[in-house]
Amino acid sequence: MFGEDCPVPTYADLDELERLCVHYLGNETERRRLVAKCNALVAEGFSFLDARATCCGFAGLAPRAGSSPGAVRRIDLRLLAPDV
């Protein structure tokens, strides 16, 4: 759905999920780089309304009129660890 160049990590099973978690928890710089890429994905025209429409289209459904994807909030991650 997102394409080969999508920065969002995916996993096939719980073992792979655990390896990803351990990897990114142990590599803060790489994790922050990945978070920035994912944030850029949403900041540059990707919307949850578009994703919803795509998913509904796969299922042969139409999105319900008037439904809302919710609010998107961004925070400055430097607030959590200012020394990084």
C-alpha positions as CSV (number, residue, x, y, z in Angstrom):
1,M,0.0,0.0,0.0
2,F,2.8,2.4,0.8
3,G,5.4,1.2,-1.7
4,E,8.9,-0.1,-1.4
5,D,10.4,3.2,-0.3
6,C,8.1,3.6,2.7
7,P,10.2,4.2,5.9
8,V,7.7,2.5,8.2
9,P,9.2,-0.7,9.6
10,T,7.1,-3.8,9.1
11,Y,7.4,-7.3,10.5
12,A,6.2,-10.7,9.7
13,D,6.1,-12.3,13.1
14,L,6.7,-11.5,16.8
15,D,10.3,-12.5,16.7
16,E,11.0,-10.0,13.9
17,L,9.1,-7.3,15.8
18,E,11.2,-8.0,18.9
19,R,14.4,-7.7,16.8
20,L,13.2,-4.4,15.4
21,C,12.4,-3.1,18.9
22,V,15.7,-4.1,20.3
23,H,17.5,-2.6,17.3
24,Y,15.8,0.8,17.4
25,L,15.9,1.0,21.2
26,G,19.7,0.5,21.0
27,N,20.2,2.9,18.1
28,E,18.8,6.2,19.1
29,T,20.3,8.2,16.3
30,E,18.9,5.8,13.7
31,R,15.6,5.7,15.4
32,R,15.3,9.5,15.4
33,R,16.2,9.5,11.7
34,L,13.5,7.0,11.0
35,V,11.0,9.0,13.0
36,A,11.8,12.1,11.0
37,K,11.3,10.2,7.7
38,C,7.9,8.9,8.9
39,N,6.9,12.4,10.1
40,A,7.9,13.8,6.7
41,L,5.7,11.1,5.0
42,V,2.6,12.5,6.9
43,A,3.6,16.2,6.5
44,E,3.9,16.1,2.7
45,G,0.4,15.3,1.5
46,F,-0.2,11.9,3.0
47,S,-3.4,12.0,4.9
48,F,-5.2,9.4,6.9
49,L,-8.3,10.2,4.8
50,D,-6.4,9.2,1.7
51,A,-5.2,6.0,3.4
52,R,-8.7,5.2,4.6
53,A,-10.1,5.7,1.0
54,T,-7.4,3.4,-0.4
55,C,-8.1,0.7,2.2
56,C,-11.9,1.0,1.6
57,G,-11.2,0.8,-2.1
58,F,-9.3,-2.5,-1.6
59,A,-12.3,-3.9,0.2
60,G,-14.8,-2.6,-2.4
61,L,-16.3,-0.2,0.1
62,A,-16.9,3.6,0.2
63,P,-15.7,5.6,3.2
64,R,-18.5,6.6,5.5
65,A,-19.4,10.3,4.8
66,G,-18.5,12.7,7.5
67,S,-16.2,10.4,9.5
68,S,-13.0,11.9,10.8
69,P,-9.5,10.4,11.1
70,G,-8.8,12.3,14.4
71,A,-6.2,14.9,15.2
72,V,-2.5,14.7,14.3
73,R,-0.2,16.1,16.9
74,R,3.5,16.6,16.4
75,I,6.0,17.1,19.1
76,D,9.7,18.2,19.1
77,L,11.4,15.0,20.2
78,R,14.3,17.0,21.5
79,L,12.1,17.8,24.5
80,L,12.3,14.2,25.6
81,A,16.0,13.9,25.4
82,P,17.6,17.3,24.9
83,D,21.2,15.9,25.0
84,V,20.7,13.8,21.8
